[in-house]
Amino acid sequence: MTDTALTVHQTARPHGFPTARHFAFVESALPEPPSGGALVENLYWSVDPYHREMMDDVPGGFALDAPLEGRALGRVVASRTPRMAEGEVVFHRRGWRTHAVVTPEEVRRLPHHDGVPLSAYLSVLGGTGLTAYVGLTRIARLQEGEDLFVSAAAGGVGTATARFARLLGAGRLVGSTGSAAKAGHLTRVVGYDAAFDYHDGPAAHLLAEAAPDGIDVFMDNVGGEQLAAAVEALRPHGRIVRIGTVSQYNTPGVTVPRFDHADIVEKSLRMEGFLVRDHTDLQDELYDFAVPHLRSGRLTPDETVVDGFEHIVDAFLDMLHGRTTGKIIVRSR
Ligand SMILES: NC(=O)c1ccc[n+]([C@@H]2O[C@H](COP(=O)([O-])OP(=O)(O)OC[C@H]3O[C@@H](n4cnc5c(N)ncnc54)[C@H](OP(=O)(O)O)[C@@H]3O)[C@@H](O)[C@H]2O)c1
């Protein structure tokens, strides 16, 4: 085992898109686990759009020149608590570093599901999958045969949403993404029926072409113009599931497009947002739903796996710029 640890710090607040200059890799001696704690060597890291929100000077945001936080899976390499055994793999939130000191209260033991790759616990079985599952089953309350539109459809949440929606008996699936190549990937690989590049014209026009008969549910990862377009395309009793607003994270001061508020009343629409952290009680239900499908091959995790902790900042930036598909995960070499 190495005797040094690497940790990523944020060194400055970005305006617009962050760059590698807003981060630093800081080397330190390997921490000793305190009594009652354990030292974990991280194996997989999740980098997420909410980290971009935390880079701003907001309550609960990242402090400058301090270790960043994020979801990770790590192996216990030294333990001073009977509650964590050396060799066991745990989920915790002290990511963005090669090694972390954790207490038993801060970790979740990973269940062992034969044939399921570890990375899946950060993708379809992790917060990303749980977000899609909660959005579909609890917020949209999806019914069989209903037609969906999903924005940021090629990302982690967007791909999990399509895969789960199909397994739940959804009707037509339409997705939007940032390039023609990614739109092709959505229909060829992920299982969308139609997909468009949102750069190709006004969202209302593109959505009307892709879903000429309208939609029942909008799973919205983006906000902005696509949200306005979806309000127009929704059928009576349609639902808008507000998951995220990635169109605003890197463009402070962007004008928020308007939609006809009367549509909400006249079509009896429901718009509801949620935070996945308020639904962690559904984690076991997600395992019960998804694991058999993973094992049977009916469910494939969509992941971009980047090898090497030294690439974690680049992986984060690539995800923000839309250069990846599926859930982006960094893996230790
Ligand atoms: N409510 C919750 O608890 C919760 C939990 C997890 C995630 N989320 C939200 O869900 C959304 C998706 O998260 P994720 O982890 O799955 O990330 P992701 O979709 O894998 O990555 C973000 C993607 O957003 C797209 N994007 C970036 N800028 C955009 C813009 N201006 N307009 C439209 N699309 C843009 C890019 O893909 P393109 O190539 O398609 O542009 C990018 O790859 C985010 O808004 C996130 O904050 C919410």
The ligand as an ORCA input file, in Angstrom:
! r2SCAN-3c Opt
* xyz 0 1
  N     -33.302     15.790     -7.776
  C     -32.258     15.041     -7.400
  O     -32.153     14.583     -6.266
  C     -31.183     14.739     -8.404
  C     -30.303     13.650     -8.253
  C     -29.362     13.375     -9.256
  C     -29.274     14.217    -10.358
  N     -30.120     15.286    -10.438
  C     -30.102     16.166    -11.608
  O     -30.374     15.371    -12.741
  C     -29.728     15.949    -13.875
  C     -28.894     14.873    -14.572
  O     -27.880     14.438    -13.681
  P     -26.867     13.291    -14.101
  O     -26.074     12.944    -12.912
  O     -27.584     12.232    -14.815
  O     -25.892     14.070    -15.121
  P     -25.650     13.753    -16.642
  O     -26.975     13.912    -17.335
  O     -24.922     12.478    -16.776
  O     -24.655     14.916    -17.085
  C     -25.120     16.206    -17.293
  C     -25.517     16.381    -18.770
  O     -26.323     17.532    -18.918
  C     -26.241     17.966    -20.256
  N     -26.153     19.423    -20.280
  C     -25.125     20.207    -19.858
  N     -25.404     21.503    -20.072
  C     -26.639     21.540    -20.643
  C     -27.476     22.595    -21.109
  N     -27.117     23.884    -21.033
  N     -28.674     22.273    -21.642
  C     -29.070     20.978    -21.736
  N     -28.312     19.935    -21.304
  C     -27.118     20.215    -20.771
  C     -24.979     17.356    -20.871
  O     -25.334     16.377    -21.844
  P     -25.842     16.783    -23.324
  O     -24.793     16.318    -24.265
  O     -27.121     16.053    -23.484
  O     -26.001     18.283    -23.367
  C     -24.337     16.674    -19.669
  O     -23.625     15.516    -19.986
  C     -28.930     17.143    -13.372
  O     -29.725     18.304    -13.535
  C     -28.771     16.843    -11.888
  O     -28.584     18.000    -11.134
  C     -31.056     15.554     -9.496
*
